[in-house]
Amino acid sequence: MLHRREFPSPLLAWLFQFSVILFKPFWSCLSALVSICIATTFERRRVWKLFFKRSLLISPLLALCLLFLPFAIVGFIIRCILYIYRNPYRLSIKHTSFNVQSCKKINEYGVATLNFCLLPEFLSRLNNLSDTHSRAKEIGKRIILDQMFYGQRNDVNDNEEIQLSLRHYINNNPPAVMTGITVHFPNLEFLCIQEVWQSNYSDLLVEELHKIYPYVIRDVGKYGHGSNYFLLNSGLMFASKYEILDVDFKYFGTSCNQCVYAGKGLLMIKVLLWYEDIRTEKAVVGYLYSTQLQAYQGKVEVNDKQLDDIVKWTKEFRETTKRENDVIAFDILSGDFNFDNISPGDKNVREHELFDVYRDEGRQSPGTDHHWTVGTEMRQHYLYEDEVSTPEGLKKCLESPLLRQQFIVDADIEEASLDTIVYALPKTEISPCGGKRRIDLILYHVDYPVIPTRYNFVTRLTRLTDHIPVTMNFKLPTSFD
C-alpha cells in the first residue's frame, strides 16, 4: 500500500498539527539560541557582527525558550504518542506541464545520490553550514535549472564539459564509461537524497523538485525508543520522473554515538518504466534503494551489520513486490555509506559480501579505486575558502591532486571519528590517498546488469552541502530494446 498521508486518519493528522503548534515556538527559539552560539568559519571573519548579534539576541531568545517550554513538553508528549500510528513515509504526487512522464521508454536513465545536510539549523552549523532554510530552496533550484537547461545538453556524447574532464583523467585507453567532474548535473530520472531531516526544509525542497519530478517520497522514518528516541527521522528522500509502484522502509537495528537519535535505514522503491504488453500488464520495472549508514563509528563495528541488513532487505523487497508478469530492468543501490574503498580502517566493510552482489563502477578491486575517482566528503572547516566558492572553482580543485586533498578528506582513515575526519588537517605534500575518501556510492546489482555510460562527480552544490554529488547515467541491455 502506498501512503499519501502522514497519518491514516484526519483526526490523528489534526492532533499532530496541534502538537506542532505547541512544540514549534520553543523549538524555533531554542534552535535560534544555540545557532547564535555556533558560528561558522565564514561568520568568524566578521567578529563585530557576530558579537552584536549575540549581545542583542541571546537574552530575549532565552526568555522565550523558558516561556514556551511548558507548552513544548505537552506538545512533545502528544507527538510521541501519535508517532506510534504514523506511516513510515509520505508519497507526494504533483503533475505539472513540465513533469509529465507516462510510462515512457527511453534510451538512457540517470540516477544521483545527494547528501544535502539539511539538519535543524544548530546541527547544520556543527557541520559548518548555516541558513538551512535558504540552502534548501537554493539546492532545489539548482537541480531543477540543470534539468531544464543543462540535462538535455549532457545527452550528447561529445559534451564539451565532460570531454575536458576526460582529457584530464584519461590518456591512451579510454574506458567505455565517460567519467569526470562536471559543473552541472546531467539528465536525471531518479534522485536518491540523504539528510533532509526537518519537515519545513523538506517542504521547500519538495516544492522545487515537483517542477520536474512528479513523484517524491518524503518524511521517511519510524519513530520510537528503539529507532531514534522520537527525535530525527531517517533523512532519506526520493524523487522520480516515473510512477512509483511500491515503497518500504526499514531502520537499522544497530547504531551508535550520535546516530542513535536518527532513524537511519534503507528506503526501498519499485518504479514502473513501461508496459511491454498493457493487456497482460507485463511491466518493465526498476528497483532503487537509498540509504545512509553509521557515521564516525569509532571502535564499534556497526557498518558491517548495517550492510548485512541491506543485503537481506533488498532481496526480500524484490521477492515480495515482484509480480508474475514483471520484468526487472535494473536494481540500483545508492547513498552515503560513510566508509571508503581505500582507508585501512574500512577493510572489513569494503570486503563485505554486498560488493559481490552489487558492483561499484569506481572500484577497481577491494582497496583500490580507479584513477579517475575523487573523494566526496569535503573538509567542513574549508567550505568557505575562495578556491571552492564557485562550482567552477571546486571543479578545478578536484582535478588537482594537491588542491583536492586540501578540501576533500583523505582515504587514509584508521578509525572513523570526528578527530580523524572532521578535525584532521590537510597534508602539505601530495599523497596517493589525498582527497580520495569516496563515501557516496551508486551501485548496480550484478544479476540485473546495466551499461553505465557516464559516472560523474558534480560540483554544482558547492557551499550548499559538505558532500560532492555523484551521478550515473546508464543504458539497459539490448534485450530491452
Buried (B, 14 or more C-beta within 10 A) or exposed (E): EBBEEBBEEEEBBEBBEBBBEBBBBBBBBBBBBBBBEBBBEBBEEEEEEBEEBEEEBBEEBEEBBEEBEEBBEEBBBBBBBBBEEBBBBBBBEBEEEEBEBEEEEBEBBBBBBBBBBBBBBBBBBBBBBBBBBEBBBBBBBBBBBBBEEBBEBBBEEEBEBBBBBBEEBBEEEEBEBBBBBBBBBBBBBBBBBBBBBBBEBBEBBBBBBBBBBBBBBBBBBBBBEEBBBBBBBBBBBBBBBBBBBBBBBBBBEBBBBBBBEBBBBBBBBBBBBBBBEEEEEBBBBBBBBBBBBBBBBBEEEBBBBBBBBBBEBBEEBBEEBBEEEBBBBBBBBBBBBBBBBBBEBBEEBBBBEBBEBBBBBBBEEEBEBBEBBBBBBBBBBBBBBEBBEBBEBBBBBBBBBBBBBBBBBBBBBEBBBBEBBBEBEBBEEEBEBBBBBBBBBBBBBEEBBBBBBBBBBBBBBBBBBBBBBBBBBBBBEEEBE
